[in-house]
Amino acid sequence: MAEQTVDVAVVGLGPGGEALAARLAGAGLSVLGIESRLVGGECPYFACVPTKMMTRAADALAEARRAGELAGSVEVTPDWAPVAARIRDEATADWDDKAAVDRLLESGARFLRGTARITAPGELEVTGPDGTHTVTATRGIVLNTGTDPAVPPIPGLADGPVWTNREAVRATEVPESLAVIGGGPVGCEFAQVFARFGAEVTLLQSNARLLPQDEPEAGELLAERLAADGVAVRTGVKITGATHADGRVTLQVEGGEPVIAARVLVAAGRKTDMAALGLGAYGLDESAKGPRVDDRMRAAEGLWAIGDITGKGAFTHMSMYQAGIAGDDILGQETKADYRAVPRVTFTDPEVGSVGLSEAAAREAGLNVRTGTTQIPDSSRGFIHKLGNAGLIKLVEDADRGVLVGATAMGPGGGEVLGALAVAVHGEVPVDTLRGMIFAYPTFHRAISSALDDLRG
């Protein structure tokens, strides 16, 4: 059994883990990065990058179809082949992480492929293709193990082939029909993409609305836009069973018509396995969804955790942010995490960008809430845009302090418009100061001023 001793072991090399390992190695520490799958994590291979290539292609189709009313005659013929090729060749290098491994090694860190388990504080056992290694990390261990797609316990569902985001990203052709289970960001994005490429799509959501973490107005408007793309949206449903026969899947829906599709894509959450990681060695609860961390990302003495498993948001930008906090702590710098202005974007058409608290969350927090809303089609830029201009801006103000604590920017480029609102929430810029800004005309972000006016009541 091979043995290694290092200063820090980083278990899981998603974006945050990879960046942290490279930073610590650059600071002169001996660092071992451990990964059982692909270095770079979910984002470059199965999530952020390839899926946004998919939405970019689907949006191009939608915009081309609008040209008939705006600019002349256009004939649109969807073709998935260039999308699949781009994902394979440009995004994932055919799901090969050699470039990422080389980049890590060039930073000065070591690399070990395998599955890690904590056996004692500061000690790991790593089982991989070249055997078992024992690792001693004298300064500590950083966990960045991420999450896996969760398949809901629907009777019969797992008896046949089921897509998660990982299989959907690898698709080389569009299925004739697709049932999507889950109406969060992932489910909505995939539903719209495949519908625009010609699949007959049914979206099944157990919650009463889509995007339940976002404002209700956003979920309601998105449901309308998905329906306009041909997606059959069914909310508030319970799937009671599934059967597989003749290359199709039949989903039984309580009190409603069954759904029959060539493929089922599950986008109903993520899961972790803390027991397999051996967190009990640090006295932590292995039945929990993840380790609880403090504002310096410490889960225990000599143990840090970053990314999805901390429960602060399954976003690449969160993993990178937390990697910076953990790195500062390991290197003796005084930095604390601040989650007041966490941004998130659902890359549908229209895009849904949100930051901070929703109206409901702000009221639950006991704040004196005031809201302001404006519709993007009512703005000058929305009028000019004409087609594909659905959207809204909603502001959530803590009226006692006169600052925004949350905001939503939905519409064309909603995630980009969100930038100004994220600055306002993070910097606690007084609403009166925002009202005194000069907003460029005619832009989508100028609609922020209309939403500010609506805050006056």
C-alpha positions as CSV (number, residue, x, y, z in Angstrom):
1,M,0.0,0.0,0.0
2,A,1.6,3.3,-1.1
3,E,1.8,6.1,1.4
4,Q,1.9,9.9,0.9
5,T,2.3,12.8,3.3
6,V,1.3,16.3,2.2
7,D,0.3,19.6,3.8
8,V,-3.2,19.6,2.4
9,A,-5.4,17.0,0.6
10,V,-8.2,18.4,-1.6
11,V,-10.9,15.7,-2.1
12,G,-12.9,16.5,-5.2
13,L,-11.6,18.6,-8.0
14,G,-14.6,20.5,-9.3
15,P,-14.0,24.2,-10.2
16,G,-13.5,25.2,-6.5
17,G,-11.3,22.3,-5.5
18,E,-9.2,22.6,-8.6
19,A,-8.6,26.3,-8.1
20,L,-7.9,25.9,-4.4
21,A,-5.4,23.1,-4.9
22,A,-3.5,25.2,-7.5
23,R,-3.6,28.2,-5.3
24,L,-2.2,26.4,-2.2
25,A,0.5,24.7,-4.3
26,G,1.4,28.1,-5.7
27,A,1.7,29.4,-2.1
28,G,4.4,26.8,-1.4
29,L,2.3,24.1,0.3
30,S,2.5,20.4,-0.7
31,V,-0.9,19.6,-2.0
32,L,-2.6,16.4,-3.2
33,G,-5.7,16.7,-5.4
34,I,-7.9,13.6,-5.4
35,E,-10.7,13.0,-7.9
36,S,-12.6,9.8,-8.7
37,R,-14.1,11.1,-11.9
38,L,-13.1,14.0,-14.2
39,V,-10.9,16.9,-13.0
40,G,-13.0,20.0,-13.4
41,G,-16.1,18.5,-12.0
42,E,-19.7,18.6,-13.2
43,C,-19.6,22.1,-14.7
44,P,-17.3,21.7,-17.8
45,Y,-18.4,18.2,-18.7
46,F,-22.1,17.8,-17.8
47,A,-23.6,21.1,-16.6
48,C,-22.8,24.8,-17.0
49,V,-20.7,24.8,-20.1
50,P,-22.2,22.1,-22.3
51,T,-25.8,22.9,-21.3
52,K,-25.3,26.6,-22.1
53,M,-24.0,25.5,-25.5
54,M,-27.4,23.7,-25.9
55,T,-29.4,26.7,-24.8
56,R,-27.4,29.0,-27.1
57,A,-28.2,26.7,-30.1
58,A,-31.9,26.5,-29.1
59,D,-32.1,30.3,-28.7
60,A,-30.6,30.7,-32.2
61,L,-33.4,28.6,-33.6
62,A,-36.0,30.6,-31.7
63,E,-34.6,33.9,-32.9
64,A,-34.4,32.7,-36.5
65,R,-38.1,31.7,-36.3
66,R,-38.9,35.3,-35.3
67,A,-37.2,36.7,-38.3
68,G,-40.3,36.0,-40.4
69,E,-42.2,38.8,-38.6
70,L,-39.2,41.1,-38.1
71,A,-36.9,40.8,-41.1
72,G,-38.2,38.7,-43.9
73,S,-38.6,35.1,-45.0
74,V,-36.5,32.4,-43.1
75,E,-36.7,28.7,-43.3
76,V,-35.5,26.9,-40.1
77,T,-34.5,23.3,-40.0
78,P,-33.2,22.1,-36.6
79,D,-30.1,19.8,-36.6
80,W,-28.7,18.4,-33.4
81,A,-25.5,17.2,-35.0
82,P,-23.5,20.5,-34.7
83,V,-24.7,20.9,-31.1
84,A,-23.5,17.4,-30.1
85,A,-20.2,17.9,-32.0
86,R,-19.5,21.2,-30.3
87,I,-20.2,19.7,-26.9
88,R,-18.0,16.8,-27.6
89,D,-15.1,18.7,-29.3
90,E,-15.1,22.2,-27.8
91,A,-16.6,21.8,-24.4
92,T,-15.5,18.4,-23.1
93,A,-12.7,17.1,-25.4
94,D,-14.9,13.9,-25.6
95,W,-15.1,13.9,-21.8
96,D,-11.3,13.7,-21.4
97,D,-9.8,15.6,-18.5
98,K,-6.1,15.3,-19.6
99,A,-5.8,19.1,-20.1
100,A,-7.2,19.8,-16.6
101,V,-4.9,17.2,-15.0
102,D,-1.9,18.7,-16.8
103,R,-3.0,22.2,-15.6
104,L,-3.2,21.0,-12.0
105,L,0.3,19.3,-12.2
106,E,1.8,22.4,-13.7
107,S,0.6,24.4,-10.7
108,G,2.8,22.3,-8.5
109,A,0.1,20.1,-7.0
110,R,0.1,16.4,-7.1
111,F,-2.8,14.3,-8.4
112,L,-4.3,11.0,-7.5
113,R,-7.2,9.3,-9.3
114,G,-9.4,7.4,-6.9
115,T,-12.2,7.4,-4.3
116,A,-11.2,8.8,-1.0
117,R,-12.5,7.9,2.5
118,I,-11.5,9.6,5.7
119,T,-10.1,7.1,8.2
120,A,-9.0,9.5,10.9
121,P,-8.6,13.2,11.3
122,G,-6.0,14.2,8.7
123,E,-5.9,10.7,7.2
124,L,-7.4,9.3,4.0
125,E,-7.5,6.0,2.2
126,V,-7.8,6.4,-1.6
127,T,-8.8,3.5,-3.8
128,G,-8.1,3.9,-7.5
129,P,-7.1,2.2,-10.7
130,D,-3.5,1.8,-9.5
131,G,-4.4,0.4,-6.1
132,T,-4.9,1.8,-2.6
133,H,-3.0,4.7,-1.1
134,T,-2.9,6.1,2.4
135,V,-2.6,9.8,2.6
136,T,-1.7,11.9,5.6
137,A,-2.5,15.6,5.4
138,T,-0.7,17.4,8.2
139,R,-2.5,20.8,7.9
140,G,-5.8,19.4,6.9
141,I,-8.3,18.1,4.3
142,V,-10.6,20.1,2.0
143,L,-13.8,18.5,0.7
144,N,-15.2,19.5,-2.6
145,T,-17.0,16.3,-3.5
146,G,-20.0,17.8,-5.2
147,T,-23.3,16.0,-5.6
148,D,-24.8,13.4,-7.9
149,P,-28.2,13.5,-9.7
150,A,-30.9,12.0,-7.6
151,V,-33.5,9.6,-9.2
152,P,-36.7,9.8,-7.2
153,P,-38.1,6.6,-5.7
154,I,-40.9,6.2,-8.2
155,P,-41.8,2.5,-8.5
156,G,-40.5,1.0,-11.7
157,L,-38.6,4.2,-12.9
158,A,-35.1,2.7,-12.4
159,D,-36.1,-0.6,-14.1
160,G,-35.2,0.9,-17.5
161,P,-32.9,3.6,-19.0
162,V,-33.3,7.0,-17.4
163,W,-31.5,10.2,-18.4
164,T,-30.0,12.6,-15.9
165,N,-28.2,15.8,-17.0
166,R,-25.1,13.6,-17.7
167,E,-26.8,11.4,-20.3
168,A,-28.7,14.3,-21.8
169,V,-25.5,16.2,-22.4
170,R,-24.1,13.2,-24.2
171,A,-27.1,12.9,-26.5
172,T,-26.2,12.5,-30.2
173,E,-29.8,12.9,-31.4
174,V,-33.0,14.4,-30.1
175,P,-35.6,11.9,-28.8
176,E,-39.0,11.9,-30.5
177,S,-40.6,12.5,-27.2
178,L,-39.3,13.4,-23.8
179,A,-40.8,13.5,-20.3
180,V,-38.9,15.7,-17.9
181,I,-39.3,15.1,-14.2
182,G,-38.6,18.3,-12.2
183,G,-39.4,22.0,-12.9
184,G,-36.3,23.6,-11.4
185,P,-33.7,25.4,-13.5
186,V,-32.2,22.1,-14.9
187,G,-35.5,20.6,-15.9
188,C,-36.8,23.9,-17.5
189,E,-33.7,24.4,-19.5
190,F,-33.6,20.9,-20.9
191,A,-37.3,21.0,-21.6
192,Q,-37.1,24.1,-23.7
193,V,-33.9,23.0,-25.5
194,F,-35.3,19.7,-26.7
195,A,-38.7,21.2,-27.5
196,R,-37.1,23.8,-29.8
197,F,-35.2,21.0,-31.5
198,G,-38.4,19.1,-32.3
199,A,-39.1,16.8,-29.4
200,E,-42.6,16.4,-28.0
201,V,-41.9,17.4,-24.4
202,T,-43.9,17.1,-21.2
203,L,-42.6,18.7,-18.0
204,L,-43.9,17.2,-14.8
205,Q,-43.4,19.3,-11.6
206,S,-44.5,18.2,-8.1
207,N,-44.5,21.7,-6.8
208,A,-47.4,24.0,-7.6
209,R,-45.2,26.1,-9.9
210,L,-41.9,26.1,-11.8
211,L,-38.7,27.5,-10.3
212,P,-40.1,27.3,-6.7
213,Q,-37.0,29.1,-5.3
214,D,-37.7,32.2,-7.4
215,E,-40.5,34.7,-7.4
216,P,-43.9,33.2,-8.3
217,E,-44.3,35.8,-11.1
218,A,-41.1,34.4,-12.7
219,G,-42.3,30.8,-12.5
220,E,-45.7,31.6,-13.9
221,L,-44.3,33.6,-16.8
222,L,-41.8,30.9,-17.6
223,A,-44.6,28.3,-17.7
224,E,-46.4,30.4,-20.3
225,R,-43.2,30.8,-22.5
226,L,-42.5,27.0,-22.3
227,A,-46.0,26.3,-23.4
228,A,-45.5,28.7,-26.3
229,D,-42.5,26.5,-27.3
230,G,-44.8,23.4,-27.3
231,V,-43.9,22.1,-23.8
232,A,-46.8,20.5,-22.0
233,V,-46.3,21.9,-18.5
234,R,-48.0,20.0,-15.7
235,T,-47.5,21.3,-12.2
236,G,-48.7,20.0,-8.8
237,V,-48.5,16.4,-10.0
238,K,-47.5,13.2,-8.3
239,I,-46.0,10.4,-10.4
240,T,-47.0,7.1,-8.9
241,G,-45.3,4.6,-11.1
242,A,-43.4,3.9,-14.3
243,T,-43.3,1.0,-16.8
244,H,-40.8,0.3,-19.6
245,A,-42.0,-1.5,-22.8
246,D,-41.3,-1.4,-26.5
247,G,-38.7,1.4,-26.1
248,R,-41.0,3.7,-24.3
249,V,-41.7,4.7,-20.8
250,T,-45.1,5.2,-19.3
251,L,-45.4,7.4,-16.2
252,Q,-48.6,7.0,-14.1
253,V,-49.8,10.3,-12.8
254,E,-52.1,10.4,-9.8
255,G,-55.6,11.7,-10.9
256,G,-54.4,12.5,-14.4
257,E,-53.5,11.1,-17.8
258,P,-50.4,9.0,-18.0
259,V,-47.4,10.3,-19.9
260,I,-45.8,8.2,-22.5
261,A,-42.4,9.1,-23.9
262,A,-39.4,7.7,-25.7
263,R,-37.1,9.1,-22.9
264,V,-37.4,10.2,-19.3
265,L,-35.1,12.9,-18.1
266,V,-34.8,13.3,-14.3
267,A,-34.0,16.7,-13.0
268,A,-35.4,16.4,-9.5
269,G,-32.5,17.3,-7.2
270,R,-29.1,16.1,-6.2
271,K,-27.8,13.8,-3.5
272,T,-24.6,13.2,-1.4
273,D,-23.2,10.3,0.5
274,M,-21.4,11.6,3.6
275,A,-21.2,8.1,5.1
276,A,-19.1,6.9,2.2
277,L,-16.8,9.8,2.7
278,G,-16.1,8.8,6.3
279,L,-17.1,12.1,8.0
280,G,-17.7,10.2,11.2
281,A,-14.0,10.2,11.8
282,Y,-14.3,13.9,12.6
283,G,-17.4,13.3,14.8
284,L,-19.8,14.7,12.1
285,D,-23.2,13.4,11.3
286,E,-22.9,11.0,8.3
287,S,-26.6,11.0,7.8
288,A,-26.7,14.7,7.0
289,K,-26.9,16.0,3.5
290,G,-23.5,17.6,4.0
291,P,-21.1,19.0,6.6
292,R,-22.1,22.2,8.3
293,V,-19.5,24.8,7.9
294,D,-18.7,28.2,9.6
295,D,-18.1,31.4,7.8
296,R,-14.5,30.3,7.1
297,M,-15.6,27.0,5.5
298,R,-14.4,25.0,8.5
299,A,-16.4,21.8,9.2
300,A,-14.1,20.7,12.0
301,E,-10.6,21.3,13.2
302,G,-8.4,20.7,10.1
303,L,-11.4,20.0,7.9
304,W,-12.8,22.4,5.3
305,A,-15.7,21.9,2.9
306,I,-16.7,23.9,-0.2
307,G,-19.2,23.7,-3.0
308,D,-22.5,21.9,-3.4
309,I,-22.1,19.8,-0.2
310,T,-22.2,22.9,2.0
311,G,-25.8,23.6,1.0
312,K,-25.3,27.3,0.1
313,G,-26.2,26.8,-3.6
314,A,-25.2,24.3,-6.2
315,F,-23.4,26.9,-8.4
316,T,-19.9,27.0,-9.8
317,H,-19.6,30.6,-8.7
318,M,-20.4,29.5,-5.1
319,S,-17.8,26.8,-5.2
320,M,-15.2,29.3,-6.5
321,Y,-16.2,31.8,-3.9
322,Q,-16.0,29.4,-1.0
323,A,-12.6,28.1,-2.4
324,G,-11.3,31.6,-1.9
325,I,-12.6,31.8,1.6
326,A,-11.1,28.4,2.6
327,G,-7.8,29.2,0.9
328,D,-7.6,32.4,2.9
329,D,-8.2,30.6,6.1
330,I,-5.6,27.9,5.4
331,L,-3.1,30.6,4.5
332,G,-3.8,32.6,7.6
333,Q,-5.8,35.4,6.1
334,E,-8.9,36.9,7.7
335,T,-11.8,36.5,5.3
336,K,-15.4,35.5,6.1
337,A,-18.2,34.3,3.8
338,D,-21.1,36.7,3.1
339,Y,-24.2,35.2,1.4
340,R,-26.4,38.3,1.4
341,A,-26.2,38.7,-2.4
342,V,-25.9,35.2,-3.9
343,P,-26.9,35.4,-7.6
344,R,-28.4,32.6,-9.7
345,V,-29.5,32.4,-13.3
346,T,-31.8,30.0,-15.1
347,F,-30.7,30.1,-18.8
348,T,-34.1,29.6,-20.3
349,D,-35.7,32.1,-22.8
350,P,-36.4,34.4,-21.1
351,E,-33.5,34.2,-18.7
352,V,-34.3,34.3,-15.0
353,G,-31.7,36.1,-12.9
354,S,-32.2,36.4,-9.1
355,V,-30.1,37.7,-6.3
356,G,-30.6,37.8,-2.5
357,L,-34.0,37.2,-0.9
358,S,-37.3,36.6,-2.7
359,E,-40.3,38.5,-1.4
360,A,-41.5,35.4,0.5
361,A,-38.1,34.8,2.1
362,A,-37.8,38.4,3.1
363,R,-41.2,38.3,4.8
364,E,-40.2,35.0,6.6
365,A,-37.1,36.8,7.9
366,G,-39.4,39.3,9.5
367,L,-38.4,42.3,7.3
368,N,-40.7,45.2,6.6
369,V,-41.0,44.4,2.9
370,R,-41.8,46.7,0.0
371,T,-41.8,45.5,-3.6
372,G,-41.6,47.2,-7.0
373,T,-42.3,45.5,-10.3
374,T,-42.2,46.4,-14.0
375,Q,-42.8,44.4,-17.1
376,I,-40.1,44.3,-19.8
377,P,-42.6,44.6,-22.7
378,D,-43.7,48.0,-21.2
379,S,-40.1,49.4,-21.4
380,S,-38.8,51.2,-24.5
381,R,-36.3,48.4,-25.2
382,G,-39.0,45.8,-24.8
383,F,-41.2,47.6,-27.3
384,I,-38.3,47.8,-29.7
385,H,-37.5,44.1,-29.2
386,K,-41.1,43.2,-30.0
387,L,-40.7,39.4,-30.2
388,G,-39.1,37.4,-27.4
389,N,-39.4,40.3,-25.1
390,A,-41.2,38.6,-22.2
391,G,-39.9,39.4,-18.8
392,L,-40.0,41.5,-15.7
393,I,-37.9,43.2,-13.0
394,K,-39.0,42.8,-9.4
395,L,-37.3,44.5,-6.5
396,V,-37.5,43.5,-2.8
397,E,-36.8,46.3,-0.4
398,D,-36.2,46.3,3.4
399,A,-38.3,49.4,3.9
400,D,-36.9,50.1,7.4
401,R,-33.4,50.4,6.1
402,G,-34.2,51.7,2.6
403,V,-32.0,49.1,0.8
404,L,-32.7,46.2,-1.6
405,V,-32.4,42.7,-0.1
406,G,-33.4,40.9,-3.3
407,A,-34.2,41.3,-6.9
408,T,-35.2,39.4,-10.1
409,A,-34.3,40.3,-13.6
410,M,-36.2,38.2,-16.1
411,G,-36.1,38.7,-19.9
412,P,-33.6,38.9,-22.7
413,G,-30.2,39.0,-21.1
414,G,-31.8,38.7,-17.7
415,G,-28.6,37.3,-16.2
416,E,-26.6,40.3,-17.4
417,V,-29.1,42.9,-16.2
418,L,-28.9,41.1,-12.8
419,G,-25.3,42.4,-12.5
420,A,-26.4,45.9,-11.5
421,L,-28.9,44.6,-9.0
422,A,-26.4,42.2,-7.5
423,V,-24.1,45.2,-6.8
424,A,-27.0,47.1,-5.3
425,V,-27.9,44.2,-2.9
426,H,-24.3,43.3,-2.0
427,G,-23.3,46.9,-1.5
428,E,-26.5,47.8,0.4
429,V,-26.9,50.9,-1.8
430,P,-29.7,53.1,-0.6
431,V,-32.8,53.0,-2.8
432,D,-32.8,56.7,-3.0
433,T,-29.2,56.6,-4.4
434,L,-30.4,54.1,-7.0
435,R,-33.2,56.4,-8.0
436,G,-30.7,59.1,-8.6
437,M,-28.7,57.0,-11.1
438,I,-28.7,57.7,-14.8
439,F,-29.8,54.6,-16.7
440,A,-28.8,54.4,-20.4
441,Y,-31.6,54.6,-22.9
442,P,-32.9,52.4,-24.6
443,T,-31.5,49.4,-22.7
444,F,-33.2,46.5,-20.9
445,H,-31.5,47.5,-17.6
446,R,-33.2,50.9,-17.8
447,A,-36.4,49.1,-16.7
448,I,-34.8,49.0,-13.2
449,S,-35.7,52.7,-12.8
450,S,-39.4,51.8,-13.5
451,A,-39.3,49.1,-10.9
452,L,-37.8,51.6,-8.4
453,D,-40.6,54.0,-9.2
454,D,-43.1,51.2,-8.4
455,L,-41.4,50.8,-5.0
456,R,-42.9,54.2,-4.0
457,G,-46.4,52.5,-4.0
